[in-house]
Amino acid sequence: MEISNRLKRIITAIIGITVIILGLEYLPSISFNTFIDFSIHPLVLAALIIFFYEIFRQYFKNSNSRNSKYYIFCVTYIIFFTHVVLIENIMDNWKIIFLFVLSQVFVIDSSGYFVGKLLGRSKIKFLSKISPNKTTEGYTGSIIIGFLYGFISLYIINNTYFDNLGIFTISLITIGIVFSSITGDLSVSKIKRILDIDDFSTLFYGHGGILDRLDSILPSFTLFFWIFFLT
C-alpha cells in the first residue's frame, strides 16, 4: 500500500509539472484594462481562485479558523500572492523565473525528504509539535543541495537572460529562497495544526490543495522579487 501511494504521488507530481510547463508555453496571459492595466496568466489566475476558495472554505467550515493567527496568515499569503502577479507584469522573462523558483523549492523539499529518510536520525525537538518527522540531517541536506542547485541554475539563467546579477546577489537570492522555503513550509504546518487538519483540501492526490503546494513557493517569490529589484 505504501509503495502504491508513493507511486500515485509521483504520478500526480509529474502530471502537475507537465501541466505547468505546457500551460506556460502555450497559454497566453489574460489582459485586464481596469483602473490599472495588468496581465495574469491563466495558471496563476486558476491558482488564485482555488487559493481563495481554500481560505474561505476553512473559515466557514472550520471553527478553529476564527482566530487572529489564521487572519494574519491569510493576509500575509495574499500579499505574497500579489508578488507573483507583479513579477509577471514587470519582468519580460518572468516564466523563466517562475520555473526557477518552482524548481528550487521542489529540490529543497525533495532533498530534505530523501536525505531525512536515508540518513535522518536526530529529530528536532522544538519542531516536534509542528512537524514531528523533521530531522537535522534532512534540513542539512535540503540547505546544501537546495543552495547548490539554486546557485548553479540562477548563475546560468543570469548569463543567458539577464546578465546583471552579481555573484553576491545570486548567492543572496539562492540562500534566501532556501530559508524562505523552509520557513513557509513550517508556517503552513503550524497553521494546519491550529486548524486541526492534514491538508487544506484534497485537490491533488497525496499533495493536498493549492495552499499546501504554495506554502513555500509564495514567500520564495516575494523574497526573489525584493532582492532582485533592490540590489
PyMOL CGO cylinders between C-alpha atoms (Angstrom):
from pymol import cmd
from pymol.cgo import CYLINDER

trace = [
    CYLINDER, 0.00, 0.00, 0.00, 2.82, 2.42, 0.87, 0.3, 1, 1, 1, 1, 1, 1,
    CYLINDER, 2.82, 2.42, 0.87, 4.55, 1.77, -2.46, 0.3, 1, 1, 1, 1, 1, 1,
    CYLINDER, 4.55, 1.77, -2.46, 1.25, 2.21, -4.30, 0.3, 1, 1, 1, 1, 1, 1,
    CYLINDER, 1.25, 2.21, -4.30, 0.52, 5.52, -2.56, 0.3, 1, 1, 1, 1, 1, 1,
    CYLINDER, 0.52, 5.52, -2.56, 4.03, 6.80, -3.18, 0.3, 1, 1, 1, 1, 1, 1,
    CYLINDER, 4.03, 6.80, -3.18, 3.75, 5.86, -6.86, 0.3, 1, 1, 1, 1, 1, 1,
    CYLINDER, 3.75, 5.86, -6.86, 0.44, 7.70, -7.09, 0.3, 1, 1, 1, 1, 1, 1,
    CYLINDER, 0.44, 7.70, -7.09, 2.01, 10.77, -5.51, 0.3, 1, 1, 1, 1, 1, 1,
    CYLINDER, 2.01, 10.77, -5.51, 4.88, 10.67, -8.01, 0.3, 1, 1, 1, 1, 1, 1,
    CYLINDER, 4.88, 10.67, -8.01, 2.46, 10.33, -10.92, 0.3, 1, 1, 1, 1, 1, 1,
    CYLINDER, 2.46, 10.33, -10.92, 0.40, 13.25, -9.60, 0.3, 1, 1, 1, 1, 1, 1,
    CYLINDER, 0.40, 13.25, -9.60, 3.55, 15.38, -9.27, 0.3, 1, 1, 1, 1, 1, 1,
    CYLINDER, 3.55, 15.38, -9.27, 4.67, 14.53, -12.83, 0.3, 1, 1, 1, 1, 1, 1,
    CYLINDER, 4.67, 14.53, -12.83, 1.24, 15.40, -14.23, 0.3, 1, 1, 1, 1, 1, 1,
    CYLINDER, 1.24, 15.40, -14.23, 1.25, 18.67, -12.31, 0.3, 1, 1, 1, 1, 1, 1,
    CYLINDER, 1.25, 18.67, -12.31, 4.71, 19.66, -13.54, 0.3, 1, 1, 1, 1, 1, 1,
    CYLINDER, 4.71, 19.66, -13.54, 3.76, 18.76, -17.12, 0.3, 1, 1, 1, 1, 1, 1,
    CYLINDER, 3.76, 18.76, -17.12, 0.60, 20.88, -16.94, 0.3, 1, 1, 1, 1, 1, 1,
    CYLINDER, 0.60, 20.88, -16.94, 2.58, 23.85, -15.61, 0.3, 1, 1, 1, 1, 1, 1,
    CYLINDER, 2.58, 23.85, -15.61, 5.25, 23.63, -18.32, 0.3, 1, 1, 1, 1, 1, 1,
    CYLINDER, 5.25, 23.63, -18.32, 2.75, 23.17, -21.16, 0.3, 1, 1, 1, 1, 1, 1,
    CYLINDER, 2.75, 23.17, -21.16, 0.49, 25.88, -19.74, 0.3, 1, 1, 1, 1, 1, 1,
    CYLINDER, 0.49, 25.88, -19.74, 3.32, 28.39, -19.53, 0.3, 1, 1, 1, 1, 1, 1,
    CYLINDER, 3.32, 28.39, -19.53, 4.40, 27.54, -23.05, 0.3, 1, 1, 1, 1, 1, 1,
    CYLINDER, 4.40, 27.54, -23.05, 1.07, 27.58, -24.86, 0.3, 1, 1, 1, 1, 1, 1,
    CYLINDER, 1.07, 27.58, -24.86, -1.49, 29.55, -22.84, 0.3, 1, 1, 1, 1, 1, 1,
    CYLINDER, -1.49, 29.55, -22.84, -1.46, 33.34, -23.38, 0.3, 1, 1, 1, 1, 1, 1,
    CYLINDER, -1.46, 33.34, -23.38, -1.83, 35.74, -20.48, 0.3, 1, 1, 1, 1, 1, 1,
    CYLINDER, -1.83, 35.74, -20.48, -5.17, 37.43, -19.88, 0.3, 1, 1, 1, 1, 1, 1,
    CYLINDER, -5.17, 37.43, -19.88, -5.12, 41.25, -20.01, 0.3, 1, 1, 1, 1, 1, 1,
    CYLINDER, -5.12, 41.25, -20.01, -7.34, 43.44, -17.83, 0.3, 1, 1, 1, 1, 1, 1,
    CYLINDER, -7.34, 43.44, -17.83, -7.95, 47.10, -18.64, 0.3, 1, 1, 1, 1, 1, 1,
    CYLINDER, -7.95, 47.10, -18.64, -9.34, 48.49, -15.41, 0.3, 1, 1, 1, 1, 1, 1,
    CYLINDER, -9.34, 48.49, -15.41, -8.02, 51.20, -13.11, 0.3, 1, 1, 1, 1, 1, 1,
    CYLINDER, -8.02, 51.20, -13.11, -4.62, 49.57, -13.53, 0.3, 1, 1, 1, 1, 1, 1,
    CYLINDER, -4.62, 49.57, -13.53, -3.74, 47.69, -16.71, 0.3, 1, 1, 1, 1, 1, 1,
    CYLINDER, -3.74, 47.69, -16.71, -2.24, 44.32, -15.89, 0.3, 1, 1, 1, 1, 1, 1,
    CYLINDER, -2.24, 44.32, -15.89, -1.97, 40.78, -17.20, 0.3, 1, 1, 1, 1, 1, 1,
    CYLINDER, -1.97, 40.78, -17.20, -2.30, 37.47, -15.44, 0.3, 1, 1, 1, 1, 1, 1,
    CYLINDER, -2.30, 37.47, -15.44, -1.56, 34.01, -16.75, 0.3, 1, 1, 1, 1, 1, 1,
    CYLINDER, -1.56, 34.01, -16.75, -4.48, 31.52, -16.70, 0.3, 1, 1, 1, 1, 1, 1,
    CYLINDER, -4.48, 31.52, -16.70, -2.49, 29.14, -14.47, 0.3, 1, 1, 1, 1, 1, 1,
    CYLINDER, -2.49, 29.14, -14.47, -1.84, 31.92, -11.97, 0.3, 1, 1, 1, 1, 1, 1,
    CYLINDER, -1.84, 31.92, -11.97, -5.49, 33.01, -12.11, 0.3, 1, 1, 1, 1, 1, 1,
    CYLINDER, -5.49, 33.01, -12.11, -6.71, 29.44, -11.55, 0.3, 1, 1, 1, 1, 1, 1,
    CYLINDER, -6.71, 29.44, -11.55, -4.32, 29.02, -8.62, 0.3, 1, 1, 1, 1, 1, 1,
    CYLINDER, -4.32, 29.02, -8.62, -5.51, 32.34, -7.15, 0.3, 1, 1, 1, 1, 1, 1,
    CYLINDER, -5.51, 32.34, -7.15, -9.18, 31.33, -7.38, 0.3, 1, 1, 1, 1, 1, 1,
    CYLINDER, -9.18, 31.33, -7.38, -8.56, 27.95, -5.71, 0.3, 1, 1, 1, 1, 1, 1,
    CYLINDER, -8.56, 27.95, -5.71, -6.32, 29.69, -3.16, 0.3, 1, 1, 1, 1, 1, 1,
    CYLINDER, -6.32, 29.69, -3.16, -9.20, 31.95, -2.05, 0.3, 1, 1, 1, 1, 1, 1,
    CYLINDER, -9.20, 31.95, -2.05, -11.61, 29.02, -2.13, 0.3, 1, 1, 1, 1, 1, 1,
    CYLINDER, -11.61, 29.02, -2.13, -9.43, 27.05, 0.30, 0.3, 1, 1, 1, 1, 1, 1,
    CYLINDER, -9.43, 27.05, 0.30, -9.01, 30.04, 2.60, 0.3, 1, 1, 1, 1, 1, 1,
    CYLINDER, -9.01, 30.04, 2.60, -12.75, 30.76, 2.81, 0.3, 1, 1, 1, 1, 1, 1,
    CYLINDER, -12.75, 30.76, 2.81, -13.65, 27.06, 2.96, 0.3, 1, 1, 1, 1, 1, 1,
    CYLINDER, -13.65, 27.06, 2.96, -11.67, 26.73, 6.18, 0.3, 1, 1, 1, 1, 1, 1,
    CYLINDER, -11.67, 26.73, 6.18, -13.17, 29.91, 7.58, 0.3, 1, 1, 1, 1, 1, 1,
    CYLINDER, -13.17, 29.91, 7.58, -16.80, 28.88, 7.04, 0.3, 1, 1, 1, 1, 1, 1,
    CYLINDER, -16.80, 28.88, 7.04, -16.46, 25.15, 7.79, 0.3, 1, 1, 1, 1, 1, 1,
    CYLINDER, -16.46, 25.15, 7.79, -13.79, 25.08, 10.47, 0.3, 1, 1, 1, 1, 1, 1,
    CYLINDER, -13.79, 25.08, 10.47, -14.46, 26.94, 13.71, 0.3, 1, 1, 1, 1, 1, 1,
    CYLINDER, -14.46, 26.94, 13.71, -10.76, 26.71, 14.60, 0.3, 1, 1, 1, 1, 1, 1,
    CYLINDER, -10.76, 26.71, 14.60, -10.02, 29.18, 11.79, 0.3, 1, 1, 1, 1, 1, 1,
    CYLINDER, -10.02, 29.18, 11.79, -11.73, 32.06, 13.54, 0.3, 1, 1, 1, 1, 1, 1,
    CYLINDER, -11.73, 32.06, 13.54, -8.66, 33.36, 15.35, 0.3, 1, 1, 1, 1, 1, 1,
    CYLINDER, -8.66, 33.36, 15.35, -6.10, 36.09, 14.83, 0.3, 1, 1, 1, 1, 1, 1,
    CYLINDER, -6.10, 36.09, 14.83, -3.29, 33.75, 13.76, 0.3, 1, 1, 1, 1, 1, 1,
    CYLINDER, -3.29, 33.75, 13.76, -5.32, 32.45, 10.84, 0.3, 1, 1, 1, 1, 1, 1,
    CYLINDER, -5.32, 32.45, 10.84, -6.30, 36.00, 9.81, 0.3, 1, 1, 1, 1, 1, 1,
    CYLINDER, -6.30, 36.00, 9.81, -2.68, 37.14, 9.85, 0.3, 1, 1, 1, 1, 1, 1,
    CYLINDER, -2.68, 37.14, 9.85, -1.66, 34.05, 7.89, 0.3, 1, 1, 1, 1, 1, 1,
    CYLINDER, -1.66, 34.05, 7.89, -4.32, 34.70, 5.21, 0.3, 1, 1, 1, 1, 1, 1,
    CYLINDER, -4.32, 34.70, 5.21, -3.42, 38.37, 4.77, 0.3, 1, 1, 1, 1, 1, 1,
    CYLINDER, -3.42, 38.37, 4.77, 0.29, 37.56, 4.63, 0.3, 1, 1, 1, 1, 1, 1,
    CYLINDER, 0.29, 37.56, 4.63, -0.13, 34.91, 1.94, 0.3, 1, 1, 1, 1, 1, 1,
    CYLINDER, -0.13, 34.91, 1.94, -2.46, 37.16, -0.09, 0.3, 1, 1, 1, 1, 1, 1,
    CYLINDER, -2.46, 37.16, -0.09, 0.32, 39.76, -0.09, 0.3, 1, 1, 1, 1, 1, 1,
    CYLINDER, 0.32, 39.76, -0.09, 2.77, 37.05, -1.11, 0.3, 1, 1, 1, 1, 1, 1,
    CYLINDER, 2.77, 37.05, -1.11, 0.49, 36.04, -4.00, 0.3, 1, 1, 1, 1, 1, 1,
    CYLINDER, 0.49, 36.04, -4.00, 0.41, 39.59, -5.38, 0.3, 1, 1, 1, 1, 1, 1,
    CYLINDER, 0.41, 39.59, -5.38, 4.16, 39.37, -5.94, 0.3, 1, 1, 1, 1, 1, 1,
    CYLINDER, 4.16, 39.37, -5.94, 3.66, 36.58, -8.46, 0.3, 1, 1, 1, 1, 1, 1,
    CYLINDER, 3.66, 36.58, -8.46, 1.41, 38.92, -10.46, 0.3, 1, 1, 1, 1, 1, 1,
    CYLINDER, 1.41, 38.92, -10.46, 3.91, 41.77, -10.04, 0.3, 1, 1, 1, 1, 1, 1,
    CYLINDER, 3.91, 41.77, -10.04, 6.76, 39.63, -11.38, 0.3, 1, 1, 1, 1, 1, 1,
    CYLINDER, 6.76, 39.63, -11.38, 4.60, 38.58, -14.33, 0.3, 1, 1, 1, 1, 1, 1,
    CYLINDER, 4.60, 38.58, -14.33, 3.86, 42.21, -15.24, 0.3, 1, 1, 1, 1, 1, 1,
    CYLINDER, 3.86, 42.21, -15.24, 7.30, 43.70, -14.57, 0.3, 1, 1, 1, 1, 1, 1,
    CYLINDER, 7.30, 43.70, -14.57, 9.74, 41.09, -15.87, 0.3, 1, 1, 1, 1, 1, 1,
    CYLINDER, 9.74, 41.09, -15.87, 9.92, 40.11, -19.54, 0.3, 1, 1, 1, 1, 1, 1,
    CYLINDER, 9.92, 40.11, -19.54, 11.37, 36.69, -18.69, 0.3, 1, 1, 1, 1, 1, 1,
    CYLINDER, 11.37, 36.69, -18.69, 9.03, 36.02, -15.79, 0.3, 1, 1, 1, 1, 1, 1,
    CYLINDER, 9.03, 36.02, -15.79, 8.30, 32.46, -16.95, 0.3, 1, 1, 1, 1, 1, 1,
    CYLINDER, 8.30, 32.46, -16.95, 11.97, 31.55, -16.54, 0.3, 1, 1, 1, 1, 1, 1,
    CYLINDER, 11.97, 31.55, -16.54, 11.96, 32.99, -13.01, 0.3, 1, 1, 1, 1, 1, 1,
    CYLINDER, 11.96, 32.99, -13.01, 8.66, 31.22, -12.29, 0.3, 1, 1, 1, 1, 1, 1,
    CYLINDER, 8.66, 31.22, -12.29, 10.13, 27.86, -13.26, 0.3, 1, 1, 1, 1, 1, 1,
    CYLINDER, 10.13, 27.86, -13.26, 13.40, 28.59, -11.46, 0.3, 1, 1, 1, 1, 1, 1,
    CYLINDER, 13.40, 28.59, -11.46, 11.69, 29.33, -8.14, 0.3, 1, 1, 1, 1, 1, 1,
    CYLINDER, 11.69, 29.33, -8.14, 9.37, 26.34, -8.55, 0.3, 1, 1, 1, 1, 1, 1,
    CYLINDER, 9.37, 26.34, -8.55, 12.27, 24.01, -9.32, 0.3, 1, 1, 1, 1, 1, 1,
    CYLINDER, 12.27, 24.01, -9.32, 14.46, 25.24, -6.46, 0.3, 1, 1, 1, 1, 1, 1,
    CYLINDER, 14.46, 25.24, -6.46, 11.63, 24.87, -3.94, 0.3, 1, 1, 1, 1, 1, 1,
    CYLINDER, 11.63, 24.87, -3.94, 10.97, 21.38, -5.34, 0.3, 1, 1, 1, 1, 1, 1,
    CYLINDER, 10.97, 21.38, -5.34, 14.65, 20.44, -4.95, 0.3, 1, 1, 1, 1, 1, 1,
    CYLINDER, 14.65, 20.44, -4.95, 14.76, 21.84, -1.39, 0.3, 1, 1, 1, 1, 1, 1,
    CYLINDER, 14.76, 21.84, -1.39, 11.65, 19.93, -0.39, 0.3, 1, 1, 1, 1, 1, 1,
    CYLINDER, 11.65, 19.93, -0.39, 12.62, 16.68, -2.15, 0.3, 1, 1, 1, 1, 1, 1,
    CYLINDER, 12.62, 16.68, -2.15, 16.23, 16.64, -0.97, 0.3, 1, 1, 1, 1, 1, 1,
    CYLINDER, 16.23, 16.64, -0.97, 15.14, 17.26, 2.61, 0.3, 1, 1, 1, 1, 1, 1,
    CYLINDER, 15.14, 17.26, 2.61, 12.65, 14.40, 2.36, 0.3, 1, 1, 1, 1, 1, 1,
    CYLINDER, 12.65, 14.40, 2.36, 15.04, 11.86, 0.83, 0.3, 1, 1, 1, 1, 1, 1,
    CYLINDER, 15.04, 11.86, 0.83, 18.07, 12.79, 2.93, 0.3, 1, 1, 1, 1, 1, 1,
    CYLINDER, 18.07, 12.79, 2.93, 15.87, 12.66, 6.02, 0.3, 1, 1, 1, 1, 1, 1,
    CYLINDER, 15.87, 12.66, 6.02, 14.56, 9.22, 5.05, 0.3, 1, 1, 1, 1, 1, 1,
    CYLINDER, 14.56, 9.22, 5.05, 18.03, 7.84, 4.29, 0.3, 1, 1, 1, 1, 1, 1,
    CYLINDER, 18.03, 7.84, 4.29, 20.17, 9.49, 6.96, 0.3, 1, 1, 1, 1, 1, 1,
    CYLINDER, 20.17, 9.49, 6.96, 17.76, 11.10, 9.40, 0.3, 1, 1, 1, 1, 1, 1,
    CYLINDER, 17.76, 11.10, 9.40, 18.50, 10.16, 13.00, 0.3, 1, 1, 1, 1, 1, 1,
    CYLINDER, 18.50, 10.16, 13.00, 18.29, 13.35, 15.04, 0.3, 1, 1, 1, 1, 1, 1,
    CYLINDER, 18.29, 13.35, 15.04, 14.72, 14.61, 15.43, 0.3, 1, 1, 1, 1, 1, 1,
    CYLINDER, 14.72, 14.61, 15.43, 14.43, 18.35, 16.02, 0.3, 1, 1, 1, 1, 1, 1,
    CYLINDER, 14.43, 18.35, 16.02, 12.72, 18.58, 19.40, 0.3, 1, 1, 1, 1, 1, 1,
    CYLINDER, 12.72, 18.58, 19.40, 11.49, 22.18, 19.25, 0.3, 1, 1, 1, 1, 1, 1,
    CYLINDER, 11.49, 22.18, 19.25, 9.68, 21.39, 15.97, 0.3, 1, 1, 1, 1, 1, 1,
    CYLINDER, 9.68, 21.39, 15.97, 8.04, 18.24, 17.30, 0.3, 1, 1, 1, 1, 1, 1,
    CYLINDER, 8.04, 18.24, 17.30, 4.62, 19.87, 17.71, 0.3, 1, 1, 1, 1, 1, 1,
    CYLINDER, 4.62, 19.87, 17.71, 4.73, 21.46, 14.25, 0.3, 1, 1, 1, 1, 1, 1,
    CYLINDER, 4.73, 21.46, 14.25, 6.41, 18.83, 12.11, 0.3, 1, 1, 1, 1, 1, 1,
    CYLINDER, 6.41, 18.83, 12.11, 7.47, 15.82, 14.20, 0.3, 1, 1, 1, 1, 1, 1,
    CYLINDER, 7.47, 15.82, 14.20, 9.32, 13.98, 11.42, 0.3, 1, 1, 1, 1, 1, 1,
    CYLINDER, 9.32, 13.98, 11.42, 11.83, 16.74, 10.65, 0.3, 1, 1, 1, 1, 1, 1,
    CYLINDER, 11.83, 16.74, 10.65, 15.47, 15.85, 11.31, 0.3, 1, 1, 1, 1, 1, 1,
    CYLINDER, 15.47, 15.85, 11.31, 18.72, 17.77, 11.47, 0.3, 1, 1, 1, 1, 1, 1,
    CYLINDER, 18.72, 17.77, 11.47, 20.15, 15.60, 8.68, 0.3, 1, 1, 1, 1, 1, 1,
    CYLINDER, 20.15, 15.60, 8.68, 17.14, 16.26, 6.46, 0.3, 1, 1, 1, 1, 1, 1,
    CYLINDER, 17.14, 16.26, 6.46, 17.37, 20.01, 6.90, 0.3, 1, 1, 1, 1, 1, 1,
    CYLINDER, 17.37, 20.01, 6.90, 21.14, 19.96, 6.35, 0.3, 1, 1, 1, 1, 1, 1,
    CYLINDER, 21.14, 19.96, 6.35, 20.63, 18.07, 3.10, 0.3, 1, 1, 1, 1, 1, 1,
    CYLINDER, 20.63, 18.07, 3.10, 17.90, 20.42, 1.90, 0.3, 1, 1, 1, 1, 1, 1,
    CYLINDER, 17.90, 20.42, 1.90, 20.03, 23.51, 2.66, 0.3, 1, 1, 1, 1, 1, 1,
    CYLINDER, 20.03, 23.51, 2.66, 23.20, 22.25, 0.97, 0.3, 1, 1, 1, 1, 1, 1,
    CYLINDER, 23.20, 22.25, 0.97, 21.59, 20.60, -2.07, 0.3, 1, 1, 1, 1, 1, 1,
    CYLINDER, 21.59, 20.60, -2.07, 18.99, 23.37, -2.44, 0.3, 1, 1, 1, 1, 1, 1,
    CYLINDER, 18.99, 23.37, -2.44, 21.63, 26.08, -2.35, 0.3, 1, 1, 1, 1, 1, 1,
    CYLINDER, 21.63, 26.08, -2.35, 23.96, 24.35, -4.83, 0.3, 1, 1, 1, 1, 1, 1,
    CYLINDER, 23.96, 24.35, -4.83, 21.13, 23.68, -7.27, 0.3, 1, 1, 1, 1, 1, 1,
    CYLINDER, 21.13, 23.68, -7.27, 19.76, 27.21, -6.95, 0.3, 1, 1, 1, 1, 1, 1,
    CYLINDER, 19.76, 27.21, -6.95, 23.13, 28.93, -7.29, 0.3, 1, 1, 1, 1, 1, 1,
    CYLINDER, 23.13, 28.93, -7.29, 24.17, 26.97, -10.39, 0.3, 1, 1, 1, 1, 1, 1,
    CYLINDER, 24.17, 26.97, -10.39, 20.74, 27.35, -12.02, 0.3, 1, 1, 1, 1, 1, 1,
    CYLINDER, 20.74, 27.35, -12.02, 20.44, 31.08, -11.34, 0.3, 1, 1, 1, 1, 1, 1,
    CYLINDER, 20.44, 31.08, -11.34, 24.04, 31.66, -12.47, 0.3, 1, 1, 1, 1, 1, 1,
    CYLINDER, 24.04, 31.66, -12.47, 23.21, 30.02, -15.83, 0.3, 1, 1, 1, 1, 1, 1,
    CYLINDER, 23.21, 30.02, -15.83, 19.87, 31.87, -16.11, 0.3, 1, 1, 1, 1, 1, 1,
    CYLINDER, 19.87, 31.87, -16.11, 21.55, 35.19, -15.34, 0.3, 1, 1, 1, 1, 1, 1,
    CYLINDER, 21.55, 35.19, -15.34, 24.20, 34.69, -18.03, 0.3, 1, 1, 1, 1, 1, 1,
    CYLINDER, 24.20, 34.69, -18.03, 21.53, 33.67, -20.54, 0.3, 1, 1, 1, 1, 1, 1,
    CYLINDER, 21.53, 33.67, -20.54, 18.69, 36.12, -19.85, 0.3, 1, 1, 1, 1, 1, 1,
    CYLINDER, 18.69, 36.12, -19.85, 19.73, 38.96, -17.51, 0.3, 1, 1, 1, 1, 1, 1,
    CYLINDER, 19.73, 38.96, -17.51, 23.48, 39.38, -17.16, 0.3, 1, 1, 1, 1, 1, 1,
    CYLINDER, 23.48, 39.38, -17.16, 23.00, 41.98, -14.41, 0.3, 1, 1, 1, 1, 1, 1,
    CYLINDER, 23.00, 41.98, -14.41, 23.18, 39.86, -11.26, 0.3, 1, 1, 1, 1, 1, 1,
    CYLINDER, 23.18, 39.86, -11.26, 26.47, 39.68, -9.42, 0.3, 1, 1, 1, 1, 1, 1,
    CYLINDER, 26.47, 39.68, -9.42, 27.71, 36.65, -7.50, 0.3, 1, 1, 1, 1, 1, 1,
    CYLINDER, 27.71, 36.65, -7.50, 26.66, 38.25, -4.21, 0.3, 1, 1, 1, 1, 1, 1,
    CYLINDER, 26.66, 38.25, -4.21, 23.08, 38.84, -5.44, 0.3, 1, 1, 1, 1, 1, 1,
    CYLINDER, 23.08, 38.84, -5.44, 22.83, 35.32, -6.87, 0.3, 1, 1, 1, 1, 1, 1,
    CYLINDER, 22.83, 35.32, -6.87, 24.06, 33.90, -3.56, 0.3, 1, 1, 1, 1, 1, 1,
    CYLINDER, 24.06, 33.90, -3.56, 21.66, 36.10, -1.57, 0.3, 1, 1, 1, 1, 1, 1,
    CYLINDER, 21.66, 36.10, -1.57, 18.66, 35.10, -3.68, 0.3, 1, 1, 1, 1, 1, 1,
    CYLINDER, 18.66, 35.10, -3.68, 19.57, 31.43, -3.58, 0.3, 1, 1, 1, 1, 1, 1,
    CYLINDER, 19.57, 31.43, -3.58, 20.16, 31.12, 0.15, 0.3, 1, 1, 1, 1, 1, 1,
    CYLINDER, 20.16, 31.12, 0.15, 17.15, 33.38, 0.76, 0.3, 1, 1, 1, 1, 1, 1,
    CYLINDER, 17.15, 33.38, 0.76, 14.88, 31.03, -1.17, 0.3, 1, 1, 1, 1, 1, 1,
    CYLINDER, 14.88, 31.03, -1.17, 16.25, 28.09, 0.82, 0.3, 1, 1, 1, 1, 1, 1,
    CYLINDER, 16.25, 28.09, 0.82, 15.28, 29.63, 4.13, 0.3, 1, 1, 1, 1, 1, 1,
    CYLINDER, 15.28, 29.63, 4.13, 12.01, 31.20, 2.93, 0.3, 1, 1, 1, 1, 1, 1,
    CYLINDER, 12.01, 31.20, 2.93, 11.02, 27.80, 1.56, 0.3, 1, 1, 1, 1, 1, 1,
    CYLINDER, 11.02, 27.80, 1.56, 11.74, 26.09, 4.88, 0.3, 1, 1, 1, 1, 1, 1,
    CYLINDER, 11.74, 26.09, 4.88, 10.04, 28.86, 6.88, 0.3, 1, 1, 1, 1, 1, 1,
    CYLINDER, 10.04, 28.86, 6.88, 6.99, 28.83, 4.60, 0.3, 1, 1, 1, 1, 1, 1,
    CYLINDER, 6.99, 28.83, 4.60, 6.62, 25.08, 4.97, 0.3, 1, 1, 1, 1, 1, 1,
    CYLINDER, 6.62, 25.08, 4.97, 6.84, 25.29, 8.76, 0.3, 1, 1, 1, 1, 1, 1,
    CYLINDER, 6.84, 25.29, 8.76, 4.43, 28.24, 8.92, 0.3, 1, 1, 1, 1, 1, 1,
    CYLINDER, 4.43, 28.24, 8.92, 1.73, 26.42, 6.97, 0.3, 1, 1, 1, 1, 1, 1,
    CYLINDER, 1.73, 26.42, 6.97, 2.33, 23.27, 9.03, 0.3, 1, 1, 1, 1, 1, 1,
    CYLINDER, 2.33, 23.27, 9.03, 1.80, 25.35, 12.16, 0.3, 1, 1, 1, 1, 1, 1,
    CYLINDER, 1.80, 25.35, 12.16, -1.45, 26.80, 10.78, 0.3, 1, 1, 1, 1, 1, 1,
    CYLINDER, -1.45, 26.80, 10.78, -2.68, 23.32, 9.88, 0.3, 1, 1, 1, 1, 1, 1,
    CYLINDER, -2.68, 23.32, 9.88, -2.01, 22.21, 13.46, 0.3, 1, 1, 1, 1, 1, 1,
    CYLINDER, -2.01, 22.21, 13.46, -4.06, 25.18, 14.69, 0.3, 1, 1, 1, 1, 1, 1,
    CYLINDER, -4.06, 25.18, 14.69, -6.88, 24.28, 12.28, 0.3, 1, 1, 1, 1, 1, 1,
    CYLINDER, -6.88, 24.28, 12.28, -6.53, 20.59, 13.16, 0.3, 1, 1, 1, 1, 1, 1,
    CYLINDER, -6.53, 20.59, 13.16, -6.35, 19.50, 9.51, 0.3, 1, 1, 1, 1, 1, 1,
    CYLINDER, -6.35, 19.50, 9.51, -3.92, 17.42, 7.47, 0.3, 1, 1, 1, 1, 1, 1,
    CYLINDER, -3.92, 17.42, 7.47, -4.35, 19.40, 4.24, 0.3, 1, 1, 1, 1, 1, 1,
    CYLINDER, -4.35, 19.40, 4.24, -6.30, 22.46, 3.11, 0.3, 1, 1, 1, 1, 1, 1,
    CYLINDER, -6.30, 22.46, 3.11, -8.07, 20.30, 0.51, 0.3, 1, 1, 1, 1, 1, 1,
    CYLINDER, -8.07, 20.30, 0.51, -7.73, 17.02, -1.37, 0.3, 1, 1, 1, 1, 1, 1,
    CYLINDER, -7.73, 17.02, -1.37, -7.33, 18.56, -4.82, 0.3, 1, 1, 1, 1, 1, 1,
    CYLINDER, -7.33, 18.56, -4.82, -4.09, 16.71, -5.61, 0.3, 1, 1, 1, 1, 1, 1,
    CYLINDER, -4.09, 16.71, -5.61, -3.68, 13.11, -4.51, 0.3, 1, 1, 1, 1, 1, 1,
    CYLINDER, -3.68, 13.11, -4.51, -1.07, 12.89, -1.77, 0.3, 1, 1, 1, 1, 1, 1,
    CYLINDER, -1.07, 12.89, -1.77, -0.20, 16.59, -2.06, 0.3, 1, 1, 1, 1, 1, 1,
    CYLINDER, -0.20, 16.59, -2.06, -3.22, 18.35, -0.60, 0.3, 1, 1, 1, 1, 1, 1,
    CYLINDER, -3.22, 18.35, -0.60, -4.56, 21.56, -2.10, 0.3, 1, 1, 1, 1, 1, 1,
    CYLINDER, -4.56, 21.56, -2.10, -3.14, 24.63, -3.80, 0.3, 1, 1, 1, 1, 1, 1,
    CYLINDER, -3.14, 24.63, -3.80, -2.24, 26.26, -0.50, 0.3, 1, 1, 1, 1, 1, 1,
    CYLINDER, -2.24, 26.26, -0.50, -0.45, 23.09, 0.61, 0.3, 1, 1, 1, 1, 1, 1,
    CYLINDER, -0.45, 23.09, 0.61, 1.70, 23.31, -2.54, 0.3, 1, 1, 1, 1, 1, 1,
    CYLINDER, 1.70, 23.31, -2.54, 2.22, 27.09, -2.42, 0.3, 1, 1, 1, 1, 1, 1,
    CYLINDER, 2.22, 27.09, -2.42, 3.31, 27.15, 1.22, 0.3, 1, 1, 1, 1, 1, 1,
    CYLINDER, 3.31, 27.15, 1.22, 7.00, 27.56, 0.30, 0.3, 1, 1, 1, 1, 1, 1,
    CYLINDER, 7.00, 27.56, 0.30, 6.63, 28.95, -3.22, 0.3, 1, 1, 1, 1, 1, 1,
    CYLINDER, 6.63, 28.95, -3.22, 4.79, 32.19, -2.42, 0.3, 1, 1, 1, 1, 1, 1,
    CYLINDER, 4.79, 32.19, -2.42, 7.26, 33.54, 0.19, 0.3, 1, 1, 1, 1, 1, 1,
    CYLINDER, 7.26, 33.54, 0.19, 10.11, 32.49, -2.12, 0.3, 1, 1, 1, 1, 1, 1,
    CYLINDER, 10.11, 32.49, -2.12, 8.65, 34.55, -4.99, 0.3, 1, 1, 1, 1, 1, 1,
    CYLINDER, 8.65, 34.55, -4.99, 8.25, 37.52, -2.67, 0.3, 1, 1, 1, 1, 1, 1,
    CYLINDER, 8.25, 37.52, -2.67, 11.83, 37.30, -1.48, 0.3, 1, 1, 1, 1, 1, 1,
    CYLINDER, 11.83, 37.30, -1.48, 13.14, 36.93, -5.05, 0.3, 1, 1, 1, 1, 1, 1,
    CYLINDER, 13.14, 36.93, -5.05, 11.12, 39.99, -6.09, 0.3, 1, 1, 1, 1, 1, 1,
    CYLINDER, 11.12, 39.99, -6.09, 12.58, 42.29, -3.44, 0.3, 1, 1, 1, 1, 1, 1,
    CYLINDER, 12.58, 42.29, -3.44, 16.17, 41.12, -3.67, 0.3, 1, 1, 1, 1, 1, 1,
    CYLINDER, 16.17, 41.12, -3.67, 16.14, 41.27, -7.47, 0.3, 1, 1, 1, 1, 1, 1,
    CYLINDER, 16.14, 41.27, -7.47, 14.82, 44.84, -7.60, 0.3, 1, 1, 1, 1, 1, 1,
    CYLINDER, 14.82, 44.84, -7.60, 16.66, 46.25, -4.61, 0.3, 1, 1, 1, 1, 1, 1,
    CYLINDER, 16.66, 46.25, -4.61, 20.20, 45.01, -5.44, 0.3, 1, 1, 1, 1, 1, 1,
]
cmd.load_cgo(trace, "trace")
